[in-house]
Amino acid sequence: MLRQLISQASVCRASIGIRHYATATARPPPITTLNGVLPLPTARAILSNPKRTRRGNPLDLRRLYFYAQYAEIISSRAVFIMQNHNLTSPEYFNLKTTFKEKGFIVTTVRNDVFSAAIRKHAKGVNKQLGRDSGLGGLRQLCAGPVCVAFSNAVDSERPHLARDFAELVKPFSKKGKLMVVGAKFDGQLLTSDTLETVVKLPALGELRAELVGLLGMPSMALVEVLGRIPQHLLSSLGEHVRVMEEAAGDKGAQEPTKEK
């Protein structure tokens, strides 16, 4: 499909002429991916109005296509970066099928184009936050044959998304076929070490329930203490009355002895 789109876009670009870069072009529709692949209308819009260099030279249509695809992937909620250590074709097909059943999409990326998409995404996030998000460090993880697994599942649907990924990738890691080098998870950069820590954490809903319980403990203890105070006061007063009555009885018994 990509070859057919590129050939169509090349004819369209040739018919527009060399001054296409200086003319106003229609803005392509918002980029969305379907199973990691750009939909046909979006791909046609991008390739029919390709960007050019400042000197008006055409850019590689393949790079434009993959850049738009990777820009959508890196904006996902969870993006796990893995190094491919000689996966065979059947093993790679098994990898994609297994991950797809659990809601993940696996695709191989071109490091230079993927790094460019990461750079632009990190700049946008940094500008929005007003500080360095650290997501630019993902570019350093793009070395060697790299494939990524990504998902946009929300926390309410997949509370243990990182743990699910770790369980899926474990059989391939044990065989030495895949090595997880890092991830982007909920807008945060995770190295392989910090990812292991995140996997062990409970779900966000569980943490909220524990926090509510901890915050409710002091008030519950206060209510329990206040409930105990009247009972304790009554028992203390009753003991005091009993002691006073016994003291009065002993005193009354001793007075006739003194008169004799």
C-alpha positions in Angstrom: 0.0 0.0 0.0 2.9 2.4 0.8 4.5 1.9 -2.6 1.2 2.6 -4.3 0.6 5.8 -2.3 4.1 7.0 -2.9 3.8 6.5 -6.6 0.5 8.4 -6.6 2.0 11.2 -4.5 5.0 11.5 -6.8 2.8 12.0 -9.8 0.7 14.6 -7.9 3.9 16.4 -6.8 5.3 16.4 -10.3 2.1 18.0 -11.7 2.2 20.7 -9.0 5.6 22.0 -10.0 8.8 23.2 -8.3 7.1 26.2 -6.6 4.7 24.1 -4.6 6.6 24.9 -1.4 5.6 28.6 -1.7 1.9 28.1 -2.3 -0.8 27.6 0.4 -1.8 24.0 0.8 -4.8 22.4 2.5 -4.1 21.2 6.0 -4.2 17.3 6.2 -6.8 15.8 8.6 -5.7 14.9 12.2 -3.3 12.0 12.3 -4.7 8.8 13.9 -3.3 5.3 13.5 -5.2 2.1 13.1 -3.2 -0.8 14.6 0.0 1.3 14.2 -0.7 2.1 10.5 -1.9 5.4 9.1 -5.4 5.2 7.7 -5.6 5.5 3.9 -7.2 9.0 3.8 -4.6 10.4 6.2 -1.7 8.8 4.4 -3.0 10.2 1.1 -3.4 13.7 2.6 0.2 13.7 4.0 1.8 12.3 0.8 -0.1 14.5 -1.6 1.0 17.7 0.2 4.6 16.8 1.2 6.8 19.2 3.0 9.9 20.6 1.3 13.2 21.9 2.5 13.9 25.7 2.7 15.4 25.6 -0.7 12.3 23.9 -2.2 13.8 20.4 -2.5 11.4 17.5 -2.1 11.7 15.3 1.0 11.7 11.5 0.9 8.1 10.4 0.9 8.8 7.3 2.9 10.4 9.4 5.7 7.3 11.7 5.7 5.0 8.7 6.0 7.0 7.0 8.8 7.5 10.3 10.6 3.7 10.9 10.7 3.2 7.4 11.9 5.8 7.6 14.6 4.6 11.0 15.8 1.2 9.3 16.6 2.9 6.3 18.3 5.1 8.4 20.6 2.0 10.4 21.7 0.4 7.2 23.1 0.0 6.7 26.8 2.5 3.8 27.0 5.4 3.2 24.6 7.8 0.4 25.4 11.1 0.4 23.5 12.8 -3.0 22.9 15.9 -4.2 21.1 15.3 -7.0 18.6 18.0 -9.6 19.0 17.6 -11.7 15.8 13.9 -12.5 16.1 13.0 -14.9 13.2 9.9 -14.1 11.1 7.7 -16.7 12.8 8.9 -15.4 16.2 8.2 -11.8 15.3 4.7 -12.8 14.0 4.1 -14.6 17.3 5.2 -11.5 19.2 2.8 -9.2 17.3 -0.1 -11.7 17.6 0.5 -12.3 21.4 0.7 -8.6 22.2 -2.3 -7.7 20.0 -4.5 -10.1 21.9 -3.7 -8.1 25.1 -4.2 -4.7 23.5 -0.7 -3.8 22.5 0.5 -2.9 19.0 4.1 -3.9 18.1 5.9 -2.4 15.1 9.5 -2.0 14.0 10.8 1.6 13.8 13.6 3.4 11.9 15.8 4.9 14.6 16.6 8.2 12.9 13.0 9.0 12.0 11.7 7.8 15.3 14.3 10.0 17.1 13.1 13.0 15.1 9.5 12.2 16.2 10.6 11.9 19.8 12.4 15.3 19.6 9.4 17.1 18.4 7.1 15.4 20.9 9.4 16.2 23.8 9.6 19.8 22.8 5.8 20.1 22.7 5.5 18.5 26.2 8.3 20.7 27.6 6.6 23.8 26.3 3.3 22.7 27.8 4.8 21.9 31.2 7.1 24.8 31.3 10.0 22.5 32.2 12.1 19.7 30.9 10.1 16.5 30.9 13.1 14.3 30.2 11.3 12.6 27.3 14.1 13.6 25.0 16.2 10.9 26.7 14.2 8.3 24.8 16.3 9.2 21.7 19.3 7.6 23.4 17.5 4.3 23.6 17.1 4.1 19.9 20.2 2.0 19.1 20.3 -1.2 17.0 17.3 -3.0 15.7 14.4 -1.5 17.7 10.8 -2.3 17.9 8.1 -0.7 20.1 5.0 -1.9 21.8 2.4 0.9 22.5 -1.1 1.2 23.9 -3.6 3.9 24.6 -5.6 1.9 27.2 -6.7 4.1 30.1 -6.1 3.2 33.7 -9.7 2.3 34.3 -9.6 -0.3 31.6 -6.1 -1.6 32.2 -5.0 -0.8 35.7 -1.9 -3.1 35.4 -0.8 -2.1 31.9 3.0 -2.1 32.7 2.7 -5.4 34.5 0.8 -6.9 31.6 3.6 -5.8 29.3 6.2 -7.3 31.5 4.4 -10.7 31.6 4.1 -10.7 27.8 7.7 -9.8 27.1 9.2 -12.2 29.7 9.2 -15.4 27.5 11.0 -13.5 24.7 13.5 -11.9 27.1 14.3 -15.3 28.7 15.3 -16.6 25.3 17.5 -13.6 24.7 15.4 -12.4 21.7 14.2 -9.1 23.2 15.7 -6.6 25.6 13.5 -3.9 27.1 15.7 -0.7 27.2 13.1 1.8 28.4 9.6 3.3 28.0 7.4 6.3 28.1 4.6 5.7 30.6 2.0 8.3 31.6 4.2 11.1 30.3 7.3 9.9 32.2 10.6 8.5 31.0 11.4 5.1 32.4 14.6 3.3 32.1 14.8 -0.5 32.3 15.4 -0.3 36.1 12.7 2.1 36.9 10.3 0.2 34.7 10.9 -2.9 36.9 9.9 -0.8 39.9 6.8 0.5 38.2 5.7 -3.0 37.4 5.8 -4.0 41.0 3.6 -1.0 42.1 -0.1 -1.6 42.7 -2.7 -0.1 40.4 -3.7 3.5 40.8 -7.2 2.6 42.0 -5.7 0.4 44.7 -3.4 3.2 45.9 -6.3 5.6 46.0 -8.3 3.1 48.2 -5.3 2.7 50.5 -4.9 6.5 50.8 -8.6 7.0 51.6 -8.2 4.3 54.3 -5.2 5.9 55.8 -6.8 9.3 55.8 -9.9 7.9 57.5 -8.0 6.1 60.2 -7.4 9.2 62.5 -11.1 10.3 62.4 -12.2 6.7 63.1 -9.8 6.5 66.0 -11.1 9.9 67.3 -14.7 8.7 67.2 -13.8 5.5 69.0 -12.0 7.4 71.7 -14.8 9.9 72.1 -17.2 6.9 72.4 -15.1 5.4 75.1 -14.8 8.6 77.2 -18.4 8.5 78.7 -18.1 4.9 79.6 -14.8 5.4 81.2 -16.1 8.4 83.1 -19.1 6.5 84.4 -17.0 3.6 85.5 -14.6 6.0 87.2 -17.4 7.8 89.0 -18.9 4.5 90.1 -15.6 3.3 91.5 -15.2 6.6 93.3 -18.7 6.3 94.8 -18.0 2.8 96.0 -14.7 3.8 97.6 -16.4 6.7 99.4 -19.2 4.5 100.7 -16.7 2.0 102.0 -14.8 4.7 103.7 -17.9 6.1 105.3 -18.9 2.7 106.6 -15.5 2.1 108.2 -15.7 5.5 109.9 -19.1 4.8 111.3 -17.9 1.5 112.7 -15.0 3.1 114.5 -17.0 5.9 116.3 -18.8 3.7 118.9 -15.4 2.1 119.9 -14.0 5.6 120.8 -17.0 6.5 123.1 -16.5 3.4 125.2 
